[in-house]
Amino acid sequence: MDRHHHQQQQQPPSPQGDHAAQPRCWEEFLHRKTIRVLLVETDDSTRQVVTALLRHCMYQVIPAENGHQAWAYLQDMQSNIDLVLTEVFMHGGLSGIDLLGRIMNHEVCKDIPVIMMSSHDSMGTVLSCLSNGAADFLAKPIRKNELKNLWAHVWRRSHS
């Protein structure tokens, strides 16, 4: 709390007028909102590791075992998911690319940032994900430092 208070004191005063209701800085955005991440990963151990890393970074995690389960969560909880972190290549019929396509074509879900992840990080895979609407691509193994700033994708979408 002291650190946050100290950081606020260093911020210049917020301008008056239309912008006064907006958060003055990203710290206020983070303290005001718990980021809910839908994690889509078919491998149990990887899902558990990434879930633990996300929780350590103070995200609320909704784990999904496959693309179909993730799509069901999205349809049911679309306004309660802030970000989707999904494996590109999944077994069971609905790949990460397919899930990304469904999200991008859905009237409500299309505003949810989707981060793709895979150990197959060839330029073709990365470009395919980004050109189909992914906000970012993370190469596995995922590290905590890569997850710390996922909130920025949510902040960007909410301020665009």
Secondary structure, DSSP 8 states (H G I E B T S, - for coil): -HHHHHHHHHS----SSGGGGS-SSHHHHHHH---EEEEE-SSHHHHHHHHHHHHHTT-EEEEESSHHHHHHHHHHHGGG--EEEEESS-SSS--HHHHHHHHHTSTTGGGS-EEEEES---HHHHHHHHHTT-SEEEESS--HHHHHTTHHHHHHHHT-
